[in-house]
Amino acid sequence: MPEPESRTLPVPGEPLPLGVELTPTGHPAVDAGLARLAALDGVPTDAHVAVYEDVHQRLADTLAALDRD
């Protein structure tokens, strides 16, 4: 007889993970930013702002570097 699936019930008041899968781009700087965003899954939204700002700046710097090359 198969064992029942083990599922964790959500804890009231805690954020739920979105479960969005990210596809690597092959560009290390962009993939690092995506990894930082993926790490926010399940983290309260008030903690997201600093990470969003950092990832935005890194992506802007990456695009600017492409223009200089």
C-alpha positions as CSV (number, residue, x, y, z in Angstrom):
1,M,0.0,0.0,0.0
2,P,1.5,3.4,-1.0
3,E,2.3,5.9,1.7
4,P,0.2,9.0,1.8
5,E,1.8,12.2,0.4
6,S,3.3,14.5,3.1
7,R,1.9,18.0,2.6
8,T,2.6,20.9,4.8
9,L,-0.3,23.1,5.5
10,P,0.2,26.8,5.3
11,V,0.7,28.7,8.6
12,P,-1.9,31.5,8.9
13,G,-0.2,34.9,8.5
14,E,2.9,33.5,6.8
15,P,3.7,34.2,3.2
16,L,3.1,31.5,0.7
17,P,5.7,30.6,-1.9
18,L,4.7,31.5,-5.4
19,G,6.5,28.5,-6.9
20,V,7.6,30.5,-10.0
21,E,10.4,28.7,-11.9
22,L,13.1,30.9,-13.3
23,T,14.9,30.0,-16.6
24,P,18.6,30.7,-16.6
25,T,19.7,33.2,-19.3
26,G,23.3,32.1,-19.6
27,H,24.5,35.5,-18.6
28,P,26.1,35.3,-15.1
29,A,25.2,38.7,-13.9
30,V,21.6,38.4,-15.0
31,D,21.3,34.9,-13.6
32,A,22.7,36.1,-10.2
33,G,19.9,38.7,-10.1
34,L,17.3,36.1,-10.9
35,A,18.7,33.9,-8.1
36,R,18.4,36.8,-5.7
37,L,14.7,37.3,-6.7
38,A,14.0,33.5,-6.4
39,A,15.4,33.6,-2.9
40,L,12.5,36.0,-2.0
41,D,9.9,33.3,-2.6
42,G,8.0,32.9,0.7
43,V,9.6,35.9,2.3
44,P,7.3,38.7,3.6
45,T,6.9,41.5,1.0
46,D,8.3,44.2,3.2
47,A,11.7,42.5,2.9
48,H,11.6,42.6,-0.9
49,V,12.2,46.3,-1.5
50,A,15.9,46.3,-0.8
51,V,16.5,43.3,-2.9
52,Y,14.5,44.7,-5.8
53,E,16.5,47.9,-5.7
54,D,19.8,46.0,-5.6
55,V,18.8,43.7,-8.5
56,H,17.5,46.7,-10.5
57,Q,20.8,48.5,-10.0
58,R,22.9,45.4,-10.9
59,L,20.8,44.9,-14.1
60,A,21.2,48.6,-15.0
61,D,24.9,48.3,-14.5
62,T,25.0,45.2,-16.7
63,L,23.2,47.0,-19.5
64,A,25.4,50.0,-19.2
65,A,28.5,47.7,-19.5
66,L,27.1,46.3,-22.7
67,D,26.9,49.8,-24.2
68,R,30.6,50.4,-23.3
69,D,31.8,47.2,-24.9
